[in-house]
Amino acid sequence: AEFLGEANILDIDGVENFAVPEAGRGDRKLMIRAEGFSLAGSGDDDQISLTGRLTRSVFQGDSWLISVDLEKGGAISARIASAEAANFNLSTLVEGTQLKLHVRRDALITVTDI
């Protein structure tokens, strides 16, 4: 068993470059832990991307907790390590700034009964 912690539940249809056959979509959703997000993309197929606008950022010592309203609907909370946040000057970004967040495919959990 693994501690779940804070998680985001998203409709599969709202996620870029996540290929699921139409017959397999149905009511399935993706669960992504807040720690699963990164601002740095690897540029390969082992990750998905989410684009949205920053609505809130809170420095919490070893990390930043950010809230993002997604372009395709919904909102997420992401926890970004302070070292990574410094590389992207996260502390200088204002509400409304467009961000692209990345998640490795192995950090995704597909769920059906929510």
Summary of the structure (lengths in Angstrom):
residues: 114
radius of gyration: 14.0
end to end distance: 19.1
largest distance: 44.2
contacts: 303
relative contact order: 0.29
helix: 19%
strand: 46%
